[in-house]
Amino acid sequence: MTPGIFEPNRRELLAGLGASLGASASGLIVGGAVPAPTAQLALQARASTLALRPDQPATPIWELAAVSHIGDVRLKRFDSCQVVFRNNLTVPLAPVWYGLNAPDISDQFRGRGPVAPDATETSNISIPNAGTLLADFRLFEDGQKQPARPLPIIVAESSRAVIDREMVVLIEEWRLRPDGTALPPGRDAKDTNALYTINGGTSFELSASVGERLRLRFINGSQRSVLAIKLENHQVQVMALDGQPAEPFPARNGALVLAPGARADAFVDAAASARFLLHDGKEARRIGSLTISGKLERPPLLPPQPLPLNGLPETLDLRGALRFDVALGGPDAGWVRPASFSVKSAPAFRTRPGRTIVLALKNPAPIATVFHLHGHPFRLLDKLDDGWKPYWLDTLAIEPGQTQRIAFAATAPGQWLIESVATDWAAPRLVRWYAVE
């Protein structure tokens, strides 16, 4: 397959998989007890560096690091996890979780505040969902002095999938000034160059044997850009989106389209050496390669079976749904920067637990805008509002002037955040809230 085939236009890039950030759980006032911890997770906000340019000094950055784990952070579904967070940076910060969907996450805006510099906070969380999660500082980006790396978190399913190996593929976007320093998001990116990394490197090299089944947990860790990643000459079978199992389906032309913070779990049966290509809506670039080094002595694996479900409702009552219009972005629509947020502001909507909610999300901006719903994954409705796509999302990129409809079951009581950010490096991240009470 030639690179020319991998040229999605803007509409395809945004619509590809519905795009997603990750349903988070940083938006809730809660009560109730959490079971005694069965797992420990020590997190640290700290300064670091990243080698982004050859033959030049490493670039200063910030990062959210798991100092309690060597390699990937792996937890188990139904764990009760004690999280110890240490802030070694100069501004108040707290981890924001995407994909957790737990009703006992501490709200960093309406409950207790973020953790002060040189301070430590301990909290307990429950983990009801398996899947690929993400934690980062994006809701605190107004105060960041450096761009910050997110932290992928893997929560294992109750039964193991039939695979040979799995790997996190974290894609990140950087804006570099002429002096080699990196620009935090939300600032004017004039006179900067875009650069992309995978797992912290400027090239991603993966080796496998012929017939080896790989589970690749793709994460778009960028802050503003909708990205597509493609493995040439392979069928990429999508198994989960935003941490929620999907009805398995092949990615179109082997390409996954992800909004900032989105996650896609894909199975790939290694067949031949191939390139990984990354497309940012303007051009495709080689970002890595798959190298084949032998053949497994066994029969080919059967087609993959769906991943175990996380207990989301099988159907949604669209006829009896409460319906709300939500215009994205701008103070006139009730959106504010996180630093200016107050629970005294009017909510975008209120509902009682157990109701089905349908939101009509309109993007009046001249560029694509990304919507993220905390607390509840949602279904992307068909254009005729008579059904939904066979997967769950928690983030959606919406084209300029377009309206998309989503539906979800309001199962988690509390006060939850929603986010809106335009796909422009200088655009501010904006928030509102909604109540399930």
TORKOL-4160 file (C-alpha; in steps of 0.2 Angstrom, whole numbers, padded with zeros to 4 digits, m for minus):
437
<pt num="1" X="0000" Y="0000" Z="0000"/>
<pt num="2" X="0007" Y="0017" Z="m0005"/>
<pt num="3" X="0008" Y="0032" Z="0006"/>
<pt num="4" X="m0004" Y="0041" Z="m0006"/>
<pt num="5" X="m0018" Y="0029" Z="0000"/>
<pt num="6" X="m0016" Y="0036" Z="0017"/>
<pt num="7" X="m0023" Y="0053" Z="0015"/>
<pt num="8" X="m0039" Y="0056" Z="0025"/>
<pt num="9" X="m0047" Y="0073" Z="0022"/>
<pt num="10" X="m0052" Y="0084" Z="0036"/>
<pt num="11" X="m0069" Y="0076" Z="0037"/>
<pt num="12" X="m0063" Y="0058" Z="0037"/>
<pt num="13" X="m0050" Y="0063" Z="0050"/>
<pt num="14" X="m0062" Y="0069" Z="0062"/>
<pt num="15" X="m0076" Y="0057" Z="0059"/>
<pt num="16" X="m0065" Y="0041" Z="0058"/>
<pt num="17" X="m0069" Y="0033" Z="0075"/>
<pt num="18" X="m0079" Y="0047" Z="0083"/>
<pt num="19" X="m0062" Y="0052" Z="0091"/>
<pt num="20" X="m0060" Y="0053" Z="0110"/>
<pt num="21" X="m0052" Y="0060" Z="0125"/>
<pt num="22" X="m0056" Y="0048" Z="0138"/>
<pt num="23" X="m0071" Y="0048" Z="0150"/>
<pt num="24" X="m0063" Y="0054" Z="0166"/>
<pt num="25" X="m0068" Y="0055" Z="0184"/>
<pt num="26" X="m0061" Y="0072" Z="0190"/>
<pt num="27" X="m0078" Y="0080" Z="0192"/>
<pt num="28" X="m0088" Y="0074" Z="0207"/>
<pt num="29" X="m0092" Y="0078" Z="0225"/>
<pt num="30" X="m0095" Y="0061" Z="0233"/>
<pt num="31" X="m0098" Y="0053" Z="0250"/>
<pt num="32" X="m0098" Y="0035" Z="0255"/>
<pt num="33" X="m0084" Y="0023" Z="0260"/>
<pt num="34" X="m0071" Y="0015" Z="0249"/>
<pt num="35" X="m0065" Y="m0003" Z="0252"/>
<pt num="36" X="m0048" Y="m0006" Z="0260"/>
<pt num="37" X="m0034" Y="m0004" Z="0247"/>
<pt num="38" X="m0029" Y="m0019" Z="0237"/>
<pt num="39" X="m0017" Y="m0010" Z="0226"/>
<pt num="40" X="m0004" Y="0005" Z="0229"/>
<pt num="41" X="0000" Y="0018" Z="0216"/>
<pt num="42" X="0013" Y="0032" Z="0220"/>
<pt num="43" X="0012" Y="0047" Z="0208"/>
<pt num="44" X="0023" Y="0061" Z="0206"/>
<pt num="45" X="0023" Y="0078" Z="0197"/>
<pt num="46" X="0040" Y="0082" Z="0193"/>
<pt num="47" X="0052" Y="0091" Z="0181"/>
<pt num="48" X="0060" Y="0080" Z="0167"/>
<pt num="49" X="0068" Y="0081" Z="0150"/>
<pt num="50" X="0065" Y="0073" Z="0133"/>
<pt num="51" X="0077" Y="0071" Z="0119"/>
<pt num="52" X="0067" Y="0079" Z="0104"/>
<pt num="53" X="0081" Y="0084" Z="0093"/>
<pt num="54" X="0097" Y="0075" Z="0088"/>
<pt num="55" X="0114" Y="0083" Z="0093"/>
<pt num="56" X="0105" Y="0096" Z="0104"/>
<pt num="57" X="0102" Y="0097" Z="0123"/>
<pt num="58" X="0087" Y="0088" Z="0130"/>
<pt num="59" X="0071" Y="0098" Z="0131"/>
<pt num="60" X="0064" Y="0103" Z="0148"/>
<pt num="61" X="0047" Y="0096" Z="0151"/>
<pt num="62" X="0035" Y="0091" Z="0166"/>
<pt num="63" X="0028" Y="0074" Z="0168"/>
<pt num="64" X="0016" Y="0064" Z="0178"/>
<pt num="65" X="0026" Y="0049" Z="0184"/>
<pt num="66" X="0022" Y="0032" Z="0193"/>
<pt num="67" X="0037" Y="0030" Z="0205"/>
<pt num="68" X="0029" Y="0014" Z="0212"/>
<pt num="69" X="0030" Y="0005" Z="0195"/>
<pt num="70" X="0044" Y="m0001" Z="0184"/>
<pt num="71" X="0037" Y="0000" Z="0166"/>
<pt num="72" X="0019" Y="0001" Z="0163"/>
<pt num="73" X="0006" Y="0005" Z="0177"/>
<pt num="74" X="m0005" Y="m0011" Z="0178"/>
<pt num="75" X="m0020" Y="m0012" Z="0189"/>
<pt num="76" X="m0034" Y="m0025" Z="0190"/>
<pt num="77" X="m0053" Y="m0022" Z="0188"/>
<pt num="78" X="m0062" Y="m0020" Z="0205"/>
<pt num="79" X="m0046" Y="m0015" Z="0214"/>
<pt num="80" X="m0047" Y="m0002" Z="0228"/>
<pt num="81" X="m0032" Y="0008" Z="0225"/>
<pt num="82" X="m0023" Y="0019" Z="0237"/>
<pt num="83" X="m0015" Y="0034" Z="0227"/>
<pt num="84" X="m0001" Y="0044" Z="0235"/>
<pt num="85" X="0002" Y="0060" Z="0224"/>
<pt num="86" X="0017" Y="0070" Z="0227"/>
<pt num="87" X="0018" Y="0087" Z="0219"/>
<pt num="88" X="0037" Y="0092" Z="0216"/>
<pt num="89" X="0033" Y="0106" Z="0204"/>
<pt num="90" X="0030" Y="0125" Z="0207"/>
<pt num="91" X="0011" Y="0126" Z="0204"/>
<pt num="92" X="m0004" Y="0118" Z="0212"/>
<pt num="93" X="m0008" Y="0102" Z="0202"/>
<pt num="94" X="m0018" Y="0086" Z="0203"/>
<pt num="95" X="m0020" Y="0071" Z="0192"/>
<pt num="96" X="m0035" Y="0071" Z="0181"/>
<pt num="97" X="m0041" Y="0053" Z="0176"/>
<pt num="98" X="m0049" Y="0049" Z="0159"/>
<pt num="99" X="m0058" Y="0032" Z="0157"/>
<pt num="100" X="m0060" Y="0028" Z="0176"/>
<pt num="101" X="m0078" Y="0032" Z="0178"/>
<pt num="102" X="m0078" Y="0029" Z="0197"/>
<pt num="103" X="m0090" Y="0039" Z="0208"/>
<pt num="104" X="m0077" Y="0041" Z="0221"/>
<pt num="105" X="m0063" Y="0052" Z="0213"/>
<pt num="106" X="m0059" Y="0068" Z="0222"/>
<pt num="107" X="m0065" Y="0083" Z="0213"/>
<pt num="108" X="m0051" Y="0095" Z="0211"/>
<pt num="109" X="m0063" Y="0110" Z="0207"/>
<pt num="110" X="m0078" Y="0108" Z="0218"/>
<pt num="111" X="m0072" Y="0096" Z="0232"/>
<pt num="112" X="m0054" Y="0099" Z="0238"/>
<pt num="113" X="m0042" Y="0109" Z="0229"/>
<pt num="114" X="m0026" Y="0103" Z="0219"/>
<pt num="115" X="m0011" Y="0099" Z="0228"/>
<pt num="116" X="0001" Y="0113" Z="0233"/>
<pt num="117" X="0019" Y="0113" Z="0228"/>
<pt num="118" X="0030" Y="0102" Z="0238"/>
<pt num="119" X="0015" Y="0093" Z="0246"/>
<pt num="120" X="0008" Y="0076" Z="0246"/>
<pt num="121" X="m0010" Y="0069" Z="0246"/>
<pt num="122" X="m0016" Y="0052" Z="0249"/>
<pt num="123" X="m0033" Y="0046" Z="0242"/>
<pt num="124" X="m0042" Y="0029" Z="0239"/>
<pt num="125" X="m0051" Y="0026" Z="0223"/>
<pt num="126" X="m0061" Y="0011" Z="0216"/>
<pt num="127" X="m0058" Y="0004" Z="0199"/>
<pt num="128" X="m0074" Y="m0003" Z="0191"/>
<pt num="129" X="m0069" Y="m0003" Z="0173"/>
<pt num="130" X="m0055" Y="m0013" Z="0164"/>
<pt num="131" X="m0047" Y="m0004" Z="0149"/>
<pt num="132" X="m0034" Y="0008" Z="0144"/>
<pt num="133" X="m0034" Y="0024" Z="0155"/>
<pt num="134" X="m0025" Y="0040" Z="0155"/>
<pt num="135" X="m0020" Y="0053" Z="0169"/>
<pt num="136" X="m0013" Y="0070" Z="0166"/>
<pt num="137" X="m0013" Y="0088" Z="0171"/>
<pt num="138" X="m0023" Y="0096" Z="0156"/>
<pt num="139" X="m0036" Y="0104" Z="0167"/>
<pt num="140" X="m0022" Y="0114" Z="0175"/>
<pt num="141" X="m0013" Y="0119" Z="0159"/>
<pt num="142" X="m0016" Y="0138" Z="0162"/>
<pt num="143" X="m0002" Y="0137" Z="0176"/>
<pt num="144" X="0010" Y="0126" Z="0167"/>
<pt num="145" X="0027" Y="0132" Z="0164"/>
<pt num="146" X="0032" Y="0117" Z="0153"/>
<pt num="147" X="0021" Y="0105" Z="0143"/>
<pt num="148" X="0018" Y="0090" Z="0153"/>
<pt num="149" X="0018" Y="0071" Z="0148"/>
<pt num="150" X="0003" Y="0061" Z="0153"/>
<pt num="151" X="0003" Y="0044" Z="0161"/>
<pt num="152" X="m0005" Y="0028" Z="0153"/>
<pt num="153" X="m0013" Y="0016" Z="0165"/>
<pt num="154" X="m0018" Y="m0001" Z="0161"/>
<pt num="155" X="m0032" Y="m0010" Z="0170"/>
<pt num="156" X="m0033" Y="m0029" Z="0166"/>
<pt num="157" X="m0049" Y="m0038" Z="0161"/>
<pt num="158" X="m0055" Y="m0052" Z="0172"/>
<pt num="159" X="m0051" Y="m0064" Z="0159"/>
<pt num="160" X="m0035" Y="m0064" Z="0148"/>
<pt num="161" X="m0037" Y="m0060" Z="0130"/>
<pt num="162" X="m0029" Y="m0072" Z="0118"/>
<pt num="163" X="m0014" Y="m0063" Z="0112"/>
<pt num="164" X="0005" Y="m0065" Z="0112"/>
<pt num="165" X="0010" Y="m0048" Z="0118"/>
<pt num="166" X="0004" Y="m0031" Z="0121"/>
<pt num="167" X="0011" Y="m0014" Z="0121"/>
<pt num="168" X="0006" Y="0004" Z="0125"/>
<pt num="169" X="0009" Y="0016" Z="0110"/>
<pt num="170" X="0008" Y="0034" Z="0117"/>
<pt num="171" X="0008" Y="0047" Z="0104"/>
<pt num="172" X="0013" Y="0065" Z="0109"/>
<pt num="173" X="0013" Y="0082" Z="0101"/>
<pt num="174" X="0026" Y="0095" Z="0104"/>
<pt num="175" X="0028" Y="0113" Z="0099"/>
<pt num="176" X="0046" Y="0118" Z="0098"/>
<pt num="177" X="0053" Y="0136" Z="0098"/>
<pt num="178" X="0069" Y="0140" Z="0088"/>
<pt num="179" X="0079" Y="0138" Z="0104"/>
<pt num="180" X="0073" Y="0120" Z="0106"/>
<pt num="181" X="0062" Y="0124" Z="0121"/>
<pt num="182" X="0044" Y="0117" Z="0121"/>
<pt num="183" X="0029" Y="0128" Z="0122"/>
<pt num="184" X="0015" Y="0123" Z="0134"/>
<pt num="185" X="m0003" Y="0122" Z="0126"/>
<pt num="186" X="m0014" Y="0136" Z="0126"/>
<pt num="187" X="m0001" Y="0148" Z="0120"/>
<pt num="188" X="0002" Y="0156" Z="0103"/>
<pt num="189" X="0012" Y="0144" Z="0093"/>
<pt num="190" X="0019" Y="0156" Z="0081"/>
<pt num="191" X="0037" Y="0153" Z="0076"/>
<pt num="192" X="0036" Y="0135" Z="0083"/>
<pt num="193" X="0038" Y="0118" Z="0074"/>
<pt num="194" X="0027" Y="0103" Z="0077"/>
<pt num="195" X="0035" Y="0087" Z="0082"/>
<pt num="196" X="0028" Y="0070" Z="0087"/>
<pt num="197" X="0035" Y="0056" Z="0098"/>
<pt num="198" X="0029" Y="0038" Z="0102"/>
<pt num="199" X="0033" Y="0032" Z="0119"/>
<pt num="200" X="0045" Y="0047" Z="0121"/>
<pt num="201" X="0055" Y="0043" Z="0106"/>
<pt num="202" X="0055" Y="0051" Z="0089"/>
<pt num="203" X="0054" Y="0034" Z="0081"/>
<pt num="204" X="0045" Y="0019" Z="0086"/>
<pt num="205" X="0053" Y="0002" Z="0082"/>
<pt num="206" X="0043" Y="m0014" Z="0086"/>
<pt num="207" X="0049" Y="m0032" Z="0082"/>
<pt num="208" X="0038" Y="m0047" Z="0080"/>
<pt num="209" X="0037" Y="m0065" Z="0073"/>
<pt num="210" X="0025" Y="m0069" Z="0059"/>
<pt num="211" X="0008" Y="m0074" Z="0066"/>
<pt num="212" X="0011" Y="m0066" Z="0082"/>
<pt num="213" X="m0005" Y="m0057" Z="0089"/>
<pt num="214" X="m0001" Y="m0040" Z="0096"/>
<pt num="215" X="m0012" Y="m0030" Z="0107"/>
<pt num="216" X="m0008" Y="m0012" Z="0104"/>
<pt num="217" X="m0015" Y="0001" Z="0116"/>
<pt num="218" X="m0014" Y="0017" Z="0105"/>
<pt num="219" X="m0016" Y="0033" Z="0115"/>
<pt num="220" X="m0017" Y="0051" Z="0108"/>
<pt num="221" X="m0007" Y="0060" Z="0121"/>
<pt num="222" X="m0007" Y="0076" Z="0112"/>
<pt num="223" X="m0016" Y="0092" Z="0118"/>
<pt num="224" X="m0025" Y="0099" Z="0103"/>
<pt num="225" X="m0023" Y="0088" Z="0087"/>
<pt num="226" X="m0034" Y="0075" Z="0080"/>
<pt num="227" X="m0022" Y="0062" Z="0074"/>
<pt num="228" X="m0022" Y="0046" Z="0063"/>
<pt num="229" X="m0010" Y="0032" Z="0065"/>
<pt num="230" X="m0009" Y="0018" Z="0052"/>
<pt num="231" X="0001" Y="0002" Z="0051"/>
<pt num="232" X="0004" Y="m0002" Z="0033"/>
<pt num="233" X="m0002" Y="m0019" Z="0025"/>
<pt num="234" X="m0010" Y="m0025" Z="0040"/>
<pt num="235" X="m0028" Y="m0027" Z="0046"/>
<pt num="236" X="m0030" Y="m0018" Z="0062"/>
<pt num="237" X="m0045" Y="m0025" Z="0072"/>
<pt num="238" X="m0052" Y="m0012" Z="0084"/>
<pt num="239" X="m0057" Y="m0020" Z="0101"/>
<pt num="240" X="m0060" Y="m0006" Z="0113"/>
<pt num="241" X="m0062" Y="0013" Z="0112"/>
<pt num="242" X="m0059" Y="0025" Z="0127"/>
<pt num="243" X="m0057" Y="0010" Z="0139"/>
<pt num="244" X="m0073" Y="0002" Z="0134"/>
<pt num="245" X="m0075" Y="m0014" Z="0124"/>
<pt num="246" X="m0082" Y="m0012" Z="0107"/>
<pt num="247" X="m0090" Y="m0025" Z="0095"/>
<pt num="248" X="m0073" Y="m0029" Z="0085"/>
<pt num="249" X="m0072" Y="m0021" Z="0068"/>
<pt num="250" X="m0058" Y="m0017" Z="0056"/>
<pt num="251" X="m0050" Y="0000" Z="0056"/>
<pt num="252" X="m0053" Y="0008" Z="0039"/>
<pt num="253" X="m0038" Y="0006" Z="0028"/>
<pt num="254" X="m0029" Y="0000" Z="0044"/>
<pt num="255" X="m0029" Y="0018" Z="0051"/>
<pt num="256" X="m0035" Y="0023" Z="0069"/>
<pt num="257" X="m0042" Y="0041" Z="0071"/>
<pt num="258" X="m0040" Y="0048" Z="0088"/>
<pt num="259" X="m0044" Y="0065" Z="0096"/>
<pt num="260" X="m0033" Y="0072" Z="0110"/>
<pt num="261" X="m0033" Y="0059" Z="0125"/>
<pt num="262" X="m0042" Y="0046" Z="0115"/>
<pt num="263" X="m0037" Y="0028" Z="0117"/>
<pt num="264" X="m0040" Y="0013" Z="0105"/>
<pt num="265" X="m0035" Y="m0005" Z="0109"/>
<pt num="266" X="m0032" Y="m0014" Z="0093"/>
<pt num="267" X="m0027" Y="m0032" Z="0089"/>
<pt num="268" X="m0014" Y="m0035" Z="0075"/>
<pt num="269" X="m0008" Y="m0051" Z="0068"/>
<pt num="270" X="0010" Y="m0048" Z="0062"/>
<pt num="271" X="0012" Y="m0053" Z="0044"/>
<pt num="272" X="0026" Y="m0043" Z="0036"/>
<pt num="273" X="0038" Y="m0029" Z="0040"/>
<pt num="274" X="0029" Y="m0013" Z="0038"/>
<pt num="275" X="0029" Y="0006" Z="0042"/>
<pt num="276" X="0019" Y="0015" Z="0055"/>
<pt num="277" X="0013" Y="0032" Z="0048"/>
<pt num="278" X="0006" Y="0047" Z="0057"/>
<pt num="279" X="m0006" Y="0059" Z="0049"/>
<pt num="280" X="m0010" Y="0076" Z="0057"/>
<pt num="281" X="m0023" Y="0081" Z="0044"/>
<pt num="282" X="m0010" Y="0090" Z="0033"/>
<pt num="283" X="0003" Y="0076" Z="0029"/>
<pt num="284" X="0008" Y="0058" Z="0033"/>
<pt num="285" X="0025" Y="0055" Z="0040"/>
<pt num="286" X="0034" Y="0039" Z="0045"/>
<pt num="287" X="0034" Y="0038" Z="0064"/>
<pt num="288" X="0041" Y="0020" Z="0066"/>
<pt num="289" X="0041" Y="0002" Z="0059"/>
<pt num="290" X="0036" Y="m0016" Z="0063"/>
<pt num="291" X="0051" Y="m0028" Z="0059"/>
<pt num="292" X="0047" Y="m0047" Z="0056"/>
<pt num="293" X="0061" Y="m0058" Z="0063"/>
<pt num="294" X="0054" Y="m0076" Z="0061"/>
<pt num="295" X="0038" Y="m0087" Z="0061"/>
<pt num="296" X="0028" Y="m0095" Z="0075"/>
<pt num="297" X="0027" Y="m0114" Z="0074"/>
<pt num="298" X="0008" Y="m0115" Z="0077"/>
<pt num="299" X="m0008" Y="m0114" Z="0068"/>
<pt num="300" X="m0015" Y="m0096" Z="0065"/>
<pt num="301" X="m0026" Y="m0089" Z="0079"/>
<pt num="302" X="m0045" Y="m0089" Z="0077"/>
<pt num="303" X="m0053" Y="m0072" Z="0074"/>
<pt num="304" X="m0053" Y="m0062" Z="0091"/>
<pt num="305" X="m0068" Y="m0063" Z="0102"/>
<pt num="306" X="m0075" Y="m0047" Z="0110"/>
<pt num="307" X="m0067" Y="m0041" Z="0126"/>
<pt num="308" X="m0076" Y="m0044" Z="0143"/>
<pt num="309" X="m0089" Y="m0030" Z="0145"/>
<pt num="310" X="m0088" Y="m0017" Z="0159"/>
<pt num="311" X="m0106" Y="m0018" Z="0164"/>
<pt num="312" X="m0113" Y="m0003" Z="0153"/>
<pt num="313" X="m0131" Y="m0004" Z="0148"/>
<pt num="314" X="m0135" Y="m0014" Z="0133"/>
<pt num="315" X="m0148" Y="m0002" Z="0127"/>
<pt num="316" X="m0153" Y="0016" Z="0130"/>
<pt num="317" X="m0171" Y="0023" Z="0131"/>
<pt num="318" X="m0170" Y="0036" Z="0117"/>
<pt num="319" X="m0189" Y="0038" Z="0117"/>
<pt num="320" X="m0190" Y="0043" Z="0135"/>
<pt num="321" X="m0173" Y="0052" Z="0135"/>
<pt num="322" X="m0171" Y="0070" Z="0142"/>
<pt num="323" X="m0164" Y="0081" Z="0128"/>
<pt num="324" X="m0152" Y="0096" Z="0130"/>
<pt num="325" X="m0143" Y="0107" Z="0117"/>
<pt num="326" X="m0125" Y="0111" Z="0121"/>
<pt num="327" X="m0116" Y="0124" Z="0111"/>
<pt num="328" X="m0097" Y="0121" Z="0113"/>
<pt num="329" X="m0085" Y="0135" Z="0118"/>
<pt num="330" X="m0087" Y="0154" Z="0122"/>
<pt num="331" X="m0092" Y="0163" Z="0138"/>
<pt num="332" X="m0109" Y="0167" Z="0131"/>
<pt num="333" X="m0113" Y="0148" Z="0132"/>
<pt num="334" X="m0107" Y="0147" Z="0150"/>
<pt num="335" X="m0090" Y="0140" Z="0147"/>
<pt num="336" X="m0075" Y="0146" Z="0157"/>
<pt num="337" X="m0057" Y="0142" Z="0159"/>
<pt num="338" X="m0054" Y="0129" Z="0173"/>
<pt num="339" X="m0045" Y="0142" Z="0184"/>
<pt num="340" X="m0061" Y="0153" Z="0184"/>
<pt num="341" X="m0073" Y="0139" Z="0187"/>
<pt num="342" X="m0086" Y="0139" Z="0201"/>
<pt num="343" X="m0099" Y="0127" Z="0205"/>
<pt num="344" X="m0110" Y="0142" Z="0208"/>
<pt num="345" X="m0112" Y="0144" Z="0189"/>
<pt num="346" X="m0127" Y="0137" Z="0181"/>
<pt num="347" X="m0125" Y="0119" Z="0176"/>
<pt num="348" X="m0127" Y="0114" Z="0157"/>
<pt num="349" X="m0141" Y="0102" Z="0163"/>
<pt num="350" X="m0147" Y="0092" Z="0178"/>
<pt num="351" X="m0155" Y="0075" Z="0178"/>
<pt num="352" X="m0160" Y="0061" Z="0190"/>
<pt num="353" X="m0150" Y="0045" Z="0191"/>
<pt num="354" X="m0156" Y="0032" Z="0179"/>
<pt num="355" X="m0162" Y="0043" Z="0165"/>
<pt num="356" X="m0156" Y="0042" Z="0147"/>
<pt num="357" X="m0148" Y="0059" Z="0142"/>
<pt num="358" X="m0147" Y="0065" Z="0124"/>
<pt num="359" X="m0135" Y="0080" Z="0120"/>
<pt num="360" X="m0135" Y="0089" Z="0104"/>
<pt num="361" X="m0118" Y="0096" Z="0103"/>
<pt num="362" X="m0116" Y="0110" Z="0091"/>
<pt num="363" X="m0099" Y="0118" Z="0086"/>
<pt num="364" X="m0101" Y="0136" Z="0081"/>
<pt num="365" X="m0082" Y="0138" Z="0080"/>
<pt num="366" X="m0073" Y="0140" Z="0063"/>
<pt num="367" X="m0062" Y="0125" Z="0067"/>
<pt num="368" X="m0065" Y="0108" Z="0074"/>
<pt num="369" X="m0068" Y="0107" Z="0093"/>
<pt num="370" X="m0066" Y="0092" Z="0105"/>
<pt num="371" X="m0080" Y="0089" Z="0118"/>
<pt num="372" X="m0076" Y="0078" Z="0133"/>
<pt num="373" X="m0089" Y="0071" Z="0145"/>
<pt num="374" X="m0083" Y="0066" Z="0163"/>
<pt num="375" X="m0091" Y="0053" Z="0172"/>
<pt num="376" X="m0100" Y="0043" Z="0159"/>
<pt num="377" X="m0096" Y="0035" Z="0142"/>
<pt num="378" X="m0108" Y="0039" Z="0128"/>
<pt num="379" X="m0115" Y="0032" Z="0112"/>
<pt num="380" X="m0113" Y="0042" Z="0096"/>
<pt num="381" X="m0130" Y="0042" Z="0088"/>
<pt num="382" X="m0134" Y="0039" Z="0070"/>
<pt num="383" X="m0139" Y="0054" Z="0060"/>
<pt num="384" X="m0157" Y="0049" Z="0060"/>
<pt num="385" X="m0157" Y="0048" Z="0079"/>
<pt num="386" X="m0163" Y="0030" Z="0078"/>
<pt num="387" X="m0148" Y="0020" Z="0084"/>
<pt num="388" X="m0130" Y="0021" Z="0088"/>
<pt num="389" X="m0112" Y="0016" Z="0084"/>
<pt num="390" X="m0106" Y="m0001" Z="0091"/>
<pt num="391" X="m0094" Y="0007" Z="0103"/>
<pt num="392" X="m0093" Y="0019" Z="0118"/>
<pt num="393" X="m0084" Y="0035" Z="0118"/>
<pt num="394" X="m0081" Y="0049" Z="0131"/>
<pt num="395" X="m0074" Y="0062" Z="0119"/>
<pt num="396" X="m0080" Y="0068" Z="0102"/>
<pt num="397" X="m0071" Y="0080" Z="0089"/>
<pt num="398" X="m0085" Y="0090" Z="0080"/>
<pt num="399" X="m0082" Y="0099" Z="0063"/>
<pt num="400" X="m0085" Y="0117" Z="0062"/>
<pt num="401" X="m0104" Y="0122" Z="0061"/>
<pt num="402" X="m0109" Y="0104" Z="0063"/>
<pt num="403" X="m0120" Y="0096" Z="0077"/>
<pt num="404" X="m0118" Y="0078" Z="0084"/>
<pt num="405" X="m0129" Y="0069" Z="0095"/>
<pt num="406" X="m0124" Y="0058" Z="0109"/>
<pt num="407" X="m0133" Y="0048" Z="0122"/>
<pt num="408" X="m0128" Y="0040" Z="0139"/>
<pt num="409" X="m0136" Y="0033" Z="0154"/>
<pt num="410" X="m0134" Y="0044" Z="0170"/>
<pt num="411" X="m0129" Y="0031" Z="0182"/>
<pt num="412" X="m0116" Y="0040" Z="0193"/>
<pt num="413" X="m0123" Y="0053" Z="0205"/>
<pt num="414" X="m0113" Y="0068" Z="0207"/>
<pt num="415" X="m0108" Y="0084" Z="0199"/>
<pt num="416" X="m0097" Y="0081" Z="0184"/>
<pt num="417" X="m0087" Y="0092" Z="0172"/>
<pt num="418" X="m0088" Y="0093" Z="0154"/>
<pt num="419" X="m0074" Y="0100" Z="0143"/>
<pt num="420" X="m0072" Y="0109" Z="0126"/>
<pt num="421" X="m0056" Y="0114" Z="0117"/>
<pt num="422" X="m0054" Y="0119" Z="0099"/>
<pt num="423" X="m0040" Y="0110" Z="0089"/>
<pt num="424" X="m0028" Y="0125" Z="0089"/>
<pt num="425" X="m0013" Y="0125" Z="0100"/>
<pt num="426" X="m0017" Y="0142" Z="0107"/>
<pt num="427" X="m0035" Y="0139" Z="0110"/>
<pt num="428" X="m0040" Y="0139" Z="0129"/>
<pt num="429" X="m0047" Y="0123" Z="0137"/>
<pt num="430" X="m0065" Y="0127" Z="0144"/>
<pt num="431" X="m0076" Y="0118" Z="0156"/>
<pt num="432" X="m0094" Y="0118" Z="0162"/>
<pt num="433" X="m0103" Y="0105" Z="0173"/>
<pt num="434" X="m0118" Y="0095" Z="0175"/>
<pt num="435" X="m0127" Y="0086" Z="0189"/>
<pt num="436" X="m0134" Y="0069" Z="0192"/>
<pt num="437" X="m0144" Y="0070" Z="0208"/>
